[in-house]
Amino acid sequence: MSERPIPAPGHGAVDFEQRVDFDRLRKHRLARAKESLRGSECGAFLLFDFYNIRYTTQTWIGGALGDKMTRYALLTRDGEPMLWDFGSAAKHHQLYSPWLAKENCRAGMLGLRGAIAPDAGLMRDAVTQIKDLLTQAGVADAPIGVDIVEPPFLFEMQRQGLKVVDAQQLMLDAREIKSVDEITLLSQAAAMVDGVYQDIVEALKPGIRENEIVALANKRLYEMGSDQVEAINAVSGERCNPHPHNFSDRIIRPGDQAFFDIIQSYNGYRTCYYRTFGVGSATASQRDAYTRARQWMDGAIEAVCPGVGTDDIARVWPAATEFGFADEMAAFGLQFGHGLGLGLHERPIISRLNSIAHPVEIRPGMVFALETYCPASDGFSAARIEEEVVVTEAGAQVLTRFPAQELFVANPY
């Protein structure tokens, strides 16, 4: 990736521009997962985490079914990924996912988070099958890394003699550095939200409700090609402080301060993108809070460069006691940084709670969101800003482009 602006090309496939190379993306992700496996004590990874399954098998089904802990993937040291999915989805993968061997796309069912009780034997049979596959691969005596798991499944693995260790740390290591294709998808996702914020500021007038803004944003994002709108926070007026991290049916009023967070994904790659606005006007107290939140943001972005620690970034932000909280646990998530990728909260996680004592080195190819929050002196308003950055050899490049250097007053009087 050169130091030209990171592109956000059109979404279609064309013959006249190089855009996202999905075949290269798939090979990169699987290679990173295999490298992580080879560097561990494990003979195989057994993956239930939605994002780890997508990273290794390059498959995805709707969130309503995909998060029921019944899809899983097995990756052995020298083998290709094996996937268990809802039966019809497995058949679909056999037809449309040629990077997976057909025989490795299998129907599976473990019980839908306990709705089918473990004594039905589904988990027992699945573990028996996995153990047989590990034996065939010659790794049955090695530990098996598991990322997340339901307790009855873990107990069954132990009962059948498998040694289970943690694979989530190893998979998060693999996902930490993004390829050029992953960064392009993150840039495209951010560009979609740039446009949605334009729609929001045009609609942000007294009388509209927070939930109507949420509906507007959902509609526009799915029209643009989002594959999942994970959450939209809409917070206004007296709801700004303390930050509730949700939306309500509150009617927005003249002079409110209002902030929004848009969390959505394009081809799996997520945004976490806050902006704060005045509604018609802004008070001196609101403007002062915004100025301080912006200063903390600019300081954090300036601190980002290869080789520094996450502690160096966290120290730019005020301690919890300096903006009204008892300690860093109580203030967690307000002055905050988190990796972005297939998951919303990847590495690095940056905050005074964890980064001062346990810093992580910032490296080129990392992509993360930086968030700041400043309560206003009026006691109820607050400013919230978030920027997504890509770490390059020269420092940070910002992906989020809707204007945020000064408090934007929507539809001013």
N, C-alpha and C positions, 0 to 999 in steps of 0.2 A: 504494500500500500504506500503510494508516494505521499508527499505533503500537499498535493492538490486537495481541494475540498473532497471529502468522502462522498462518493456519488450516491444518489437515490434514483436509479434508473426506472423506467417504466416497468410495469408488472408483466407485460406480455413477453413471449419468446419472439425474437426477431432475428433476421439474418444479417443486419447491418450494424449491430452493436454487440460487444461482449457484455453480458449481464451476469446474473447468478448462474454458475455452472453447477447444477444440482448433482450431476454424477460425481464431480470433484468434491462437492460438499459431503456426500454420503461416504465416499472413500476416506476422506479426512477424519470424519467423526469416528468411524469404525476403527481406523488405524490408531487414533488417540486412545480409544477404550482398550484395544488390544495391548498397546504399549503400557498402559497402566496395569493391566492384568499381568503382563510378563514381569513387571517390576515388583510384583507383590509375592507373598507366600502362597497365594491362592492357586488352585488348579482350575477354578472356574468362577465366574460371576453369575449369580442368579438375581435378576433385576425385576423389581415390582414398581419402582418409581417411574411414574408416567414419562418423565423427561429423559431418564436413563434408557427406557425402552425405545423412545424415539431416536435417541442419539446413536444407539447400537444397531437397531433394526430398520430405522428410517420408515417407521409406520406410525399411524395416528388414527384413532377413532374418536368419536364424540365424547366430550367430557362426562356426560351422564352415565356412560357405560365404562369409560376408560379409567375412572378413578375408583372402581369398586374392588380393587385388589384382586382381580381375577385374571387380568392379563399378566403374563410374565415372559421373560426372555432368559435364555441360558447361553452364555458365551464361554467356551472352553479355550484353553491356551492355543491349540492348533486347529480348532474347528471354526466353522462359520456360525453366525447367530441362529439360534432356534427360538421360535416364537409360538406361544400359546395364546389364542385369542377367541373371542366369540366365534362360533363355528362358521357362520356366514361371512364374518370379516376375514377369517383365515382363508376361506375359499377365494375371497376378493383379492387378498394379498398374492395368492398363487397365480391369479390372472394378471394383476397389474403391478406387482413389485418384483420384477425379474432379477433384482440384485439379491433376493433371497431364494435359496433352493426350495423348490415346491414342497419337498418332503419335510422341510424345516418350518413350514407354516401349518400349525396343528390346531385343531379345536381343543379348547380347554375351558374348565369351569371349576372354581374352587369354593364357591358358596356365597358370593355377593355380600361380603362383609358379615358373614354369620347368618344370613337369612336362611341358607341351607346349613343345618347344624353339622359340625365336624363329624358326628357319629354316622353321617351318611356315607362316609368313606372317600369323598372326593379328594380331600387333602392327602389321605393315606396313599391312594393310588397314584396321585401326582408325584409324591416324594419317591415312591417306588420306581416310577418311570425315570425320574431325574437321576436317581442313584444308579440305575442300569446304564443310562447314557454316560454318566461320569466313569463308570467301570469300562465301558467300551472305549472311552477317550483316554483311559489310563491314568485318570486323576482322582479316582475315588478315595484314595488315601490322603490326599492333600486337603487343606481347609477349603471350604466353599464360601466365597464372599457374597453376602446378601445386603442389599441397600436398606430397604424397609420391609417389614413383614408383619403379618397377623400372628399373635401369640400361638394359636393352635397349630399354625403351619410350622412355626419355629419348633414347638414341642415335638411335632411329628418328625421333623428332620433329625432332631436329637435322639428320638426314640429309635430311629432306623440307623443310628450310628454315624451320622454326618457331623463333622466339626464345622460349626458356623462362625465366621468372623465378619467384621464390618467392611462392606464394600462402598458405602456411601462416600467416605472420605476419598477413596481412590477414584471414584467416578467424578466427584467434584473437582479433583485435581485435573482430570482429563478435560473437563469442560471449561477450565479457567481461561485458557488462551484461545481466542477466536481466530478463525481463518478469514481470508478476504471475502469469501462468500457469506459467512456468518455476519461479518460486519456490514456488508452491503444489505443484507436482509434487515438488520437492526436499523440501518439508516432509512430504508424504505418504510419500516414501521413507524419511525419517528416522523417522517414526512407526512404520513397519513394524519397523525395527531396535530401537526402544524395546521393542516387544513381544517380539522374539526374545531380547533380553537378560534379560527376566523368565524365559523358559524356560531360558536358560543357567544363571542363578544357582540355579534349582531343581534342575538336573541336576548342578551342579558339586560332586561329592563324590569322595572317594578311590575309586579303582578305575575311574572312567570314563577313557577315553583321549581325547587331543586330537582324533583323527580322528572320534570319535563325536560330539563337540561340533560339529565341522564338518558332519557329516551331519545332526544335529538342526537346525542353523541353515539349511542348504540346504532341507530339507524344509519348514520353517515359512515360509521366504521365498517359495518357489514356491506354497505353499498360499495365501499372502496376495496373490499376484498379481505377484510379481517377474517381469520379463522377462529378467533375466540376473543370476545370482550370479557375479560376476567373480572373486572370491577371498575366502577367509576365512582369516585368520591365527589360529592357536591356539598359544600359547606358554606353557609352564609350567615351574616349578621351576628347575633349573639351566640350562634353555634360554633363560631371560629375558635373560641378559647374557653375550655380546653378542646383540642382537636378530637372529634369523635370518630374519625376514620370510617364514615359511612355517608349516606344521603338520607334526606327525609322529604316530606311533602310541604316543607316550609315555603311560604310565599316570600319571594325576594322583594326587599323594600328600598326606597330611595336612600342613598348614602351608605348602603351596606358595603362591607368588605366581603368578598366571596372568593373562595379558592376551590379548585377542581384538580383531581388526579385521574389520569386516563391510563388504565392498564389493559392492554390488548396485545394480540400477537398477529404477525403476518408470517405465514409459513413457519409458524412455531416460535418466532423470535419476538420478544416482548418489549413493550414500552412501560416506563413508569415515569409520568410526565405531569408535574404540577405547574399550574399558573394561578396567580392571584390578580383580582381585578377590583376596581372601585365601581359601584353601580351609580352612574350619573354624576357622582362627586366623590371627593375623598377629604377626610379631615387631616389636620396636621399630625394627630396621633397615628392615624393609619399610614400616612406617608413616612413618618419616622420609623415605624416598625418595618416597613418595606425596605427602606434604605439600609437598615441594619442587617436584615436577612440577605440583601443583595451583597453587602460587604463581606459577610461570612461566606457566601457562595463564591464570590470572586477570589477570595483568599484561598479557598479550597482548590479551585481550578488551577490557580497559579502554582499551588504546591505540587500538583500532579506532574511527575516526570519519572522516567525509568530509574530505578535504583533507590528511590526514597521509600520509606516505610509508611504503612497505613497510619502509624502513630503520628508521623509528621503532618498528615492531613487532619487527623482528629484534633490535634492540638490547636489548629487554626480556629476551631469552633469554641464557643463559650462553654464553661463548665455548667452542669445542670443548675447549680445553685445561683448562677448569674442570670438565669432567665425564669426563675420562679419554681424550680422543682427541687425536691429534697435530696435526690441523688441521681446517679446516672441510670440506674434501673428505671426509676420513675420517668425519666426523660428519654428513654430509648426510642429510637425511630424518628426523632424530631431533627437533630443534627446528625445526619446519617448518610452512609454510602453503601451501596450493594451492587454486586455484579449482576449483569443482565445477560440473558441468553435464552435457551429454551425454557428456563425457569425464571421466576421473578426475583428470587433471592439466591444468587449464586455468589461465588467468590470474586473479589474480596468483600468482606463485610467490614465497614469502617465506622467506628463510633468510639467515644471515650470509654464505653463500657468494656469493650474487648480489645481495642487496638493499642492502647497505651502499654498494657502489660504483655500483649501477644501480637506484636506487629507482623505484617506480611509485606514482602517486598513488592513494589509496583513494577510491572513488566510490560513491555510492548505487546499489544494484542489483547490486553485486558479491556473490557468494556464494562463501565459501571455508571450508576446514577448517583448523583450527589443531591442531598435534600437539606434545606435549612428552614427553620421556623422561628418566627419572632412574635411573641404576644405584644399587642399594642398597649399603651399606657391607659387607654380608656377602660381596660379590664375585660373586654369581650371580643374585640376585633383581633385579627392576627394576620401575618403575612407568611405565605408558604411558597417556596421556589424550589424547582428541581430541574437539573440539567443532566443530560446523558453525555458521557464523554468516552472517547476512544483514546487509549494510551498509544502514542506513536514515539518514535525515537526522539522527536523534538518536543514532546510534551503532550498536552491534551488537545484533542479536536472535539468540538461540541457538536452533537447531532441534533439537538433540540433548538429550533430556530424561531419559534414564535416570540415576538419582542418581550423582553423581561428585564431590561436594564433599569427601567423606571416603572413605577406603578401605572398600569394601563387602566384608564378610566373608560369604561364602556358606555356608549351613548350619553356623553356629558351634557349637562344642562347649560 
